[in-house]
Amino acid sequence: MPDSPAVLAPPRVVLEVEGGVAHVVLAHPERRNGIDLRAASELRDALIGCATPGVRAVLIRAEGEHFSVGGDLGALGADPERLGETVAELLPVVQDAVARVAELEVPVVCAARGAAAGAALGLLWGADEVVVGDDLRLATGFAAAGLSGDGGSSWHLPLLCGLRRSQRLLMGNERIGAAEALEWGLVTAVVPAADVEAEGRARAAALAAGPTVALGRMRALLRAGSPTLREHLAAESEGILACAATSDLPAALAAFAARRTPVFEGR
């Protein structure tokens, strides 16, 4: 008898492109979208796939009731004798993935509901707009696991919500809901949980219809952290000149003169 064909496991992260928007979808809801080495590798590959011509915005979202609980602790502790090696294998892939979110040259929206924790928070921090459900439960979780943290939380949080609140979230492992996350400046908007995906799609589509070269330059400038004003002004000048070389500027000027809404092509 011929050998039975191998059964491929379904992907844990899916990349779909619709109307210029790349959807990066965490697709392992049975594990609450926990991140193991395979999921981290698929996430990194999906984000690499976002940096292609035709993609004008990115939407990061998840299947199921939870965005992600962060690292899959069950997978992490499956072989206690290899725990250090497992962490050493997983960590650079996770860190590379979250760095790529911040480095994308197009605007990024993150839509999250339910639990959002651990390394997966780096996906929220790297986005330009974060829309969450009113059922959001946000926690870093690192202190509870005896870990110092990854995913960029210790870099992003002081910038987003200040040192003292960052200490509460990281060192105190404080858990907060959607209203506090909005008040602290960690998210952009709160909507009913059932509307999270639709709201995320709408925001990503609106950004994709904008001057995406300019928006990409803006997101880079906002994250540059240049040490001096003159260095930052030089970076701004470089960005403006790059934008002026696209078709978006003359389109905007012509639309302004004709008193109509411009149509941007992002090139």
C-alpha positions as CSV (number, residue, x, y, z in Angstrom):
1,M,0.0,0.0,0.0
2,P,1.3,3.5,-0.7
3,D,2.2,5.6,2.2
4,S,-0.5,7.9,3.5
5,P,0.1,11.6,2.7
6,A,1.5,13.6,5.6
7,V,-1.1,15.8,7.4
8,L,0.2,19.3,7.6
9,A,-0.7,21.1,10.9
10,P,-2.6,24.3,10.3
11,P,-0.6,27.5,10.5
12,R,-0.4,29.4,13.8
13,V,0.0,32.8,12.1
14,V,-1.6,33.7,8.8
15,L,-0.8,36.4,6.3
16,E,-3.5,37.7,4.1
17,V,-3.5,40.8,1.8
18,E,-6.8,42.5,1.0
19,G,-7.1,45.9,-0.8
20,G,-3.6,47.0,0.1
21,V,-3.9,45.9,3.8
22,A,-1.8,43.0,5.0
23,H,-3.6,41.1,7.7
24,V,-1.2,39.4,10.2
25,V,-3.6,37.0,12.0
26,L,-2.7,35.0,15.1
27,A,-4.5,31.8,14.4
28,H,-4.0,29.4,17.3
29,P,-7.0,30.2,19.5
30,E,-7.0,26.7,21.1
31,R,-3.8,27.8,22.9
32,R,-5.1,31.3,23.4
33,N,-2.6,32.3,20.6
34,G,0.4,31.5,22.9
35,I,3.8,31.9,21.3
36,D,6.1,29.0,20.9
37,L,9.0,28.7,18.5
38,R,6.8,27.7,15.6
39,A,4.4,30.5,16.2
40,A,7.2,33.0,16.6
41,S,8.8,31.9,13.4
42,E,5.6,32.2,11.5
43,L,4.9,35.6,13.0
44,R,8.4,36.8,11.9
45,D,7.9,35.4,8.4
46,A,4.5,37.1,8.1
47,L,5.9,40.4,9.1
48,I,8.7,40.0,6.6
49,G,6.0,39.4,4.0
50,C,4.4,42.7,4.9
51,A,7.4,44.6,3.6
52,T,6.4,44.1,0.0
53,P,5.2,46.4,-2.8
54,G,1.4,46.8,-2.8
55,V,1.1,46.7,1.0
56,R,0.0,50.2,2.2
57,A,-1.0,49.3,5.8
58,V,-0.8,46.4,8.2
59,L,-3.5,45.1,10.5
60,I,-2.4,42.7,13.3
61,R,-5.4,40.8,14.8
62,A,-6.2,37.4,16.3
63,E,-8.7,34.6,16.0
64,G,-10.7,33.6,19.1
65,E,-11.6,35.3,22.3
66,H,-8.0,36.3,23.2
67,F,-5.4,38.3,21.4
68,S,-2.5,36.3,22.9
69,V,-1.3,35.2,26.4
70,G,2.3,35.8,25.3
71,G,4.8,32.9,25.6
72,D,3.3,29.4,25.6
73,L,4.4,28.4,29.0
74,G,3.3,24.8,28.5
75,A,5.6,24.5,25.5
76,L,8.3,26.3,27.3
77,G,8.3,23.9,30.2
78,A,7.7,20.7,28.2
79,D,11.3,19.6,28.6
80,P,12.6,21.0,31.9
81,E,16.1,19.7,31.2
82,R,16.3,21.9,28.0
83,L,14.6,24.9,29.5
84,G,17.6,27.2,29.0
85,E,18.1,26.0,25.5
86,T,14.4,26.4,24.6
87,V,14.4,30.0,25.9
88,A,17.7,30.7,23.9
89,E,16.1,29.4,20.7
90,L,12.8,31.2,21.1
91,L,14.0,34.6,22.3
92,P,15.8,35.9,19.2
93,V,12.9,35.0,17.0
94,V,10.4,36.8,19.2
95,Q,12.6,39.8,19.5
96,D,13.1,40.0,15.7
97,A,9.4,39.7,15.1
98,V,8.4,42.6,17.4
99,A,11.2,44.8,16.1
100,R,9.9,44.3,12.6
101,V,6.5,45.7,13.6
102,A,8.2,49.0,14.6
103,E,10.4,49.0,11.5
104,L,7.7,48.6,8.9
105,E,7.6,51.6,6.5
106,V,3.8,51.6,6.4
107,P,1.2,52.4,9.2
108,V,0.3,49.5,11.5
109,V,-3.0,48.9,13.3
110,C,-3.4,46.3,16.1
111,A,-6.8,45.0,17.1
112,A,-7.0,43.1,20.3
113,R,-9.6,41.7,22.7
114,G,-9.5,39.4,25.7
115,A,-6.1,38.6,27.2
116,A,-3.1,40.4,25.9
117,A,0.1,39.6,27.8
118,G,3.8,38.9,27.7
119,A,5.8,39.2,24.5
120,A,2.7,39.6,22.5
121,L,2.3,43.1,24.0
122,G,5.2,44.1,21.7
123,L,2.8,43.9,18.8
124,L,0.6,46.5,20.5
125,W,3.5,48.7,21.4
126,G,4.8,48.7,17.8
127,A,1.5,49.7,16.2
128,D,0.5,53.2,15.4
129,E,-3.2,52.7,16.3
130,V,-4.4,50.1,18.9
131,V,-8.1,49.4,19.1
132,V,-9.1,47.0,21.9
133,G,-12.3,45.4,23.1
134,D,-14.0,46.4,26.3
135,D,-13.1,42.9,27.6
136,L,-9.3,43.6,27.3
137,R,-7.2,42.2,30.2
138,L,-3.7,43.4,29.9
139,A,-0.7,42.1,32.0
140,T,3.0,41.8,31.3
141,G,3.2,38.6,33.3
142,F,7.0,38.4,33.4
143,A,7.4,38.8,37.1
144,A,5.0,36.0,37.8
145,A,7.2,33.7,35.7
146,G,10.5,34.9,37.2
147,L,11.5,36.6,34.0
148,S,12.8,40.2,33.3
149,G,10.7,40.6,30.2
150,D,10.9,40.7,26.4
151,G,9.0,42.0,23.4
152,G,10.2,45.5,24.0
153,S,7.9,46.3,26.9
154,S,10.7,47.7,29.1
155,W,11.6,50.1,26.2
156,H,8.1,51.1,25.0
157,L,6.3,51.4,28.3
158,P,8.2,54.3,29.9
159,L,7.6,56.2,26.6
160,L,3.9,55.4,26.5
161,C,2.8,55.7,30.1
162,G,5.8,56.9,32.2
163,L,8.2,55.3,34.6
164,R,6.0,54.7,37.6
165,R,3.2,53.1,35.7
166,S,5.7,51.0,33.8
167,Q,7.1,49.8,37.2
168,R,3.6,48.8,38.3
169,L,3.0,46.9,35.0
170,L,6.4,45.1,34.9
171,M,7.7,44.8,38.5
172,G,4.3,44.7,40.2
173,N,2.7,42.6,37.4
174,E,-0.3,44.8,37.7
175,R,-3.3,43.8,35.5
176,I,-5.4,46.5,33.9
177,G,-8.5,46.6,31.8
178,A,-9.5,48.5,28.7
179,A,-10.5,51.7,30.4
180,E,-7.2,52.0,32.3
181,A,-5.2,51.1,29.2
182,L,-6.9,54.0,27.4
183,E,-6.4,56.4,30.3
184,W,-2.7,55.4,30.5
185,G,-2.1,56.0,26.8
186,L,-1.4,52.4,26.0
187,V,-4.2,52.1,23.4
188,T,-6.0,54.4,20.9
189,A,-9.6,53.4,21.3
190,V,-11.9,51.0,23.1
191,V,-14.9,49.5,21.4
192,P,-17.4,46.6,22.2
193,A,-15.5,43.3,22.0
194,A,-17.6,42.1,19.1
195,D,-16.6,45.2,17.0
196,V,-12.9,45.0,17.4
197,E,-12.1,43.3,14.1
198,A,-14.4,45.6,12.1
199,E,-13.0,48.7,13.8
200,G,-9.4,47.5,13.1
201,R,-10.3,46.8,9.5
202,A,-11.8,50.3,9.1
203,R,-8.8,52.0,10.6
204,A,-6.3,50.1,8.5
205,A,-8.3,50.8,5.3
206,A,-8.4,54.5,6.2
207,L,-4.6,54.6,6.7
208,A,-4.0,52.5,3.5
209,A,-5.9,55.2,1.6
210,G,-3.7,57.9,2.9
211,P,-0.2,59.2,1.9
212,T,1.5,56.1,3.1
213,V,5.1,57.3,2.2
214,A,4.5,60.3,4.5
215,L,2.8,58.2,7.2
216,G,5.7,55.7,7.1
217,R,8.2,58.6,7.5
218,M,6.1,59.9,10.4
219,R,6.1,56.6,12.3
220,A,9.9,56.4,11.9
221,L,10.4,60.0,13.1
222,L,8.2,59.4,16.1
223,R,10.3,56.4,17.1
224,A,13.7,57.8,16.2
225,G,14.7,59.1,19.6
226,S,17.4,61.3,18.1
227,P,19.7,62.6,20.8
228,T,19.6,66.2,19.6
229,L,17.1,68.6,18.0
230,R,19.4,69.3,15.0
231,E,19.8,65.6,14.3
232,H,16.0,65.1,14.5
233,L,15.5,68.1,12.2
234,A,17.9,66.6,9.7
235,A,15.8,63.3,9.8
236,E,12.7,65.4,9.3
237,S,14.2,67.1,6.3
238,E,15.2,63.8,4.8
239,G,11.7,62.5,5.2
240,I,10.1,65.6,3.7
241,L,12.3,65.4,0.6
242,A,11.5,61.7,0.2
243,C,7.7,62.6,0.4
244,A,8.1,65.5,-2.1
245,A,9.6,63.1,-4.7
246,T,6.3,61.0,-4.7
247,S,3.1,61.6,-6.7
248,D,1.2,62.3,-3.4
249,L,2.4,65.9,-3.0
250,P,1.3,67.2,-6.4
251,A,-1.9,65.2,-6.1
252,A,-2.6,66.9,-2.7
253,L,-1.8,70.4,-4.0
254,A,-4.0,69.9,-7.1
255,A,-6.9,68.6,-4.9
256,F,-6.5,71.6,-2.5
257,A,-6.7,74.0,-5.4
258,A,-9.8,72.3,-6.8
259,R,-11.3,72.0,-3.3
260,R,-11.7,68.2,-3.4
261,T,-10.4,65.3,-1.4
262,P,-7.0,64.0,-2.7
263,V,-6.5,60.5,-3.8
264,F,-3.1,59.2,-2.6
265,E,-1.1,56.5,-4.3
266,G,1.7,56.1,-1.8
267,R,4.5,56.3,-4.4
